[in-house]
Amino acid sequence: MGLKKLAAKVADYNERFKSGKVDKIKPSHVAKVLEKLRNKSAELEAEIESAHAPEKRTRLERKLEVARAQEERAEWLLKELG
C-alpha cells in the first residue's frame, strides 16, 4: 500500500473519531495501518541511505517526514481508542 493510501486511511480514521463514530473504528485496523507506516518509513530510510542524487534524497526525505507525521497521528488515535 502506498504512502498516500495509508495517509488517507489515517485521515479517515481521525475524521470518524472527530465525528463521534468511534465504534466504527477497530483498533486492530489502526494498528495494521500503523505497522505498514512503520515499514514504509524503514524502506524510505534505507532508500535515503543509498540515494546519491541530491534531488532524489530531498524527495525521499519529504516522504519520510510525511510518513512519520502519519505514524504519530495513528499512534495518538490508537491511544485514544484504548
C-alpha positions in Angstrom: 0.0 0.0 0.0 1.4 3.4 -0.9 2.0 6.3 1.4 -0.9 8.3 0.0 -3.4 5.4 0.7 -2.0 4.9 4.2 -2.3 8.6 4.9 -5.8 8.6 3.6 -6.8 5.7 5.9 -5.4 7.5 8.9 -7.2 10.7 7.9 -10.4 8.7 7.5 -10.0 7.2 11.0 -9.3 10.6 12.5 -12.4 12.1 10.8 -14.5 9.3 12.2 -13.1 9.8 15.6 -13.9 13.6 15.5 -17.4 13.0 14.3 -18.2 10.6 17.2 -18.2 7.4 15.2 -15.6 5.7 17.4 -17.5 2.4 17.5 -16.9 2.0 13.7 -13.1 2.2 14.2 -11.4 -1.1 15.1 -8.1 -0.7 17.0 -6.7 -3.7 15.1 -7.2 -1.8 11.8 -5.4 1.2 13.1 -2.6 -1.0 14.4 -2.3 -2.7 11.0 -2.0 0.7 9.2 0.5 1.9 11.8 2.7 -1.2 11.2 2.6 -0.5 7.4 3.6 3.1 8.0 6.5 2.0 10.1 7.6 -0.4 7.4 7.3 2.3 4.8 9.4 4.6 7.0 12.1 1.9 7.3 12.1 1.4 3.5 12.4 5.2 2.9 15.3 5.4 5.4 17.1 2.6 3.5 16.4 4.4 0.2 17.8 7.6 1.6 21.0 5.9 2.6 21.6 4.5 -0.9 20.4 7.6 -2.8 23.3 9.5 -4.5 21.4 12.2 -6.3 20.6 15.2 -4.1 17.1 15.7 -5.7 16.1 12.2 -5.0 17.4 12.4 -1.5 15.4 15.5 -0.8 12.2 14.0 -2.2 12.7 10.8 -0.1 13.3 12.9 3.0 10.0 14.8 2.4 8.2 11.5 2.0 9.8 10.2 5.3 8.5 13.4 7.1 5.0 12.7 5.9 5.2 9.0 6.9 6.4 9.9 10.4 3.7 12.5 10.8 1.1 9.9 9.9 2.7 7.5 12.3 2.3 10.0 15.1 -1.4 10.6 14.2 -2.1 6.8 14.1 -0.3 6.3 17.4 -2.4 9.1 19.0 -5.6 7.6 17.6 -4.7 4.1 18.9 -4.1 5.5 22.4 -7.4 7.4 22.3 -9.2 4.2 21.2 -7.6 2.5 24.2 
